[in-house]
Amino acid sequence: MIHFFRRYRQSLFKGNRFTRYLVYALGEIVLVVIGIMIAIQLNEWNANRKLQNENYLYIRKMIGDLKATQSRLDLLLHQNDPVWPSFKQAVKNADTLLKLSYAGFSEEDIDFIGKTTAFQGGSMLNITDNTYQELMGTGKLYTLGSDSLVASIVRYYTICEREEIYNISNRDLLWHGLQVSEKGFGKMKMDYELATNFELSDYPFYFDPKSEEYHNYQITLRYLLLGQRINMSKIEMLIRETETLQLQLKHALP
């Protein structure tokens, strides 16, 4: 085929048919340009398809990260651990103990007080953000999808980072609250759990609402109640945000 066109072009040139040759030459140029444009479009189509498939992979990985985060947050709210209660249980325990303290402790209450934990343990949120960090590090986040989707992703992980910092700060305050009563009711609770010869009469402050140890225990319970109630509400907010972003990412998939 190439030889045919070459011979035809030569015959036009030798036959002194310059106009036809010029038209033919222009036609060749047009065909070459069209071929180049088609090749460019094919390359762009292939590149876009490759980018789209890569984006779908990242989106699925991010959905997996969000599911891991949601499982972690659900665990903090509802975990059933023999040592550390969930946030919901810890808040309930702190509220019950604080109200009981204002009614006045009786000898019958010691078993409940000794065995009830009002502190969740100050666990870290442990947000899973591996895919987000990879996308940020490679600069691929901003080609992941629509502007609104990218904005939602950035907003979500910004909130998570803020809440991680707050959680650490609030955890330190809760530990401080525990230290307020560690030499009074804290020591009594430890003795009740571990001592073989525990005698409630050895802790006269237990029956004295005006004692310093009693006041400190109430302060501790108030710290735990308010601080963990705030933490619990923030975790519930993060769960809602996590669910919302998961839905947005799923809608971006084919």
C-alpha positions, 0 to 999 in steps of 0.5 A, spaced: 500 500 500 505 504 501 509 503 495 502 504 491 501 511 494 509 512 493 508 510 485 502 514 484 505 521 487 511 520 483 507 519 477 503 526 478 510 529 479 513 526 473 507 528 469 507 535 470 501 535 474 503 540 480 496 542 482 494 535 483 500 533 486 499 539 491 492 537 493 495 530 494 500 532 498 496 536 502 491 530 503 497 526 506 498 532 511 491 532 513 491 524 514 498 525 518 495 530 522 488 526 523 492 520 525 496 524 530 490 526 533 487 520 534 493 517 537 493 523 542 486 521 543 487 514 544 493 515 549 489 520 553 483 515 553 488 510 556 491 514 561 484 517 563 482 509 564 488 508 568 487 513 572 480 512 573 482 504 575 487 507 580 482 512 583 477 506 584 483 502 588 484 508 592 477 509 594 476 502 596 482 502 600 480 508 603 473 505 605 477 499 608 480 504 612 474 507 614 471 501 616 477 499 621 476 506 624 469 505 625 470 498 628 475 502 633 470 507 635 464 502 636 469 498 640 471 504 645 463 506 646 461 499 647 467 494 649 465 489 654 472 489 657 473 486 664 478 491 666 476 497 662 469 499 661 466 502 655 465 510 654 458 509 655 459 504 661 464 509 664 460 515 664 454 511 667 458 508 673 461 515 674 454 518 674 451 513 679 457 513 684 457 521 684 449 521 686 451 515 691 456 519 694 451 525 695 446 520 698 452 518 703 455 511 703 453 506 707 457 499 709 452 495 703 455 500 698 462 498 699 462 492 694 459 496 688 464 502 690 470 497 690 468 493 684 466 499 679 470 502 675 468 509 672 474 510 668 474 508 661 482 508 661 484 514 656 484 509 650 487 513 644 482 513 638 487 510 633 484 513 627 486 509 620 489 513 615 494 509 611 491 511 604 489 518 606 497 519 608 499 515 601 495 520 597 497 526 600 504 524 600 504 522 592 499 528 591 494 523 588 489 526 593 487 531 588 485 527 582 481 522 586 475 524 584 470 531 584 472 537 588 466 536 593 469 529 594 476 531 595 474 536 600 470 531 604 476 527 605 480 533 607 475 535 612 474 528 615 481 527 616 482 534 619 477 533 624 480 526 626 487 530 627 483 535 631 480 530 635 486 526 636 489 532 639 483 533 644 483 526 646 490 526 648 489 533 652 483 530 655 486 524 657 491 527 661 486 531 665 482 525 666 488 522 669 489 528 673 482 527 676 484 520 678 490 523 682 486 527 686 483 521 690 488 516 689 491 517 696 484 516 699 478 512 695 483 510 690 487 506 695 481 504 699 479 501 692 485 498 691 486 495 698 478 492 697 480 488 691 487 486 693 488 485 701 486 479 704 484 482 711 480 488 708 476 492 714 472 498 712 473 501 719 480 502 717 478 508 712 474 513 717 473 518 711 468 513 707 463 515 712 465 522 713 462 527 707 466 532 710 472 529 710 478 531 705 478 524 702 471 524 701 471 531 697 477 529 693 473 523 691 467 527 689 471 531 685 474 525 681 468 523 679 466 529 677 472 530 672 470 523 670 463 524 668 464 530 664 470 529 661 468 522 658 461 525 657 465 530 652 469 524 649 463 520 648 459 525 644 465 526 640 466 519 638 459 519 636 460 525 632 466 521 629 462 515 627 457 519 624 462 523 620 465 516 618 459 513 615 457 519 611 464 519 608 463 512 606 457 513 603 460 518 599 466 514 597 461 508 595 457 513 590 464 514 587 465 507 585 462 504 578 
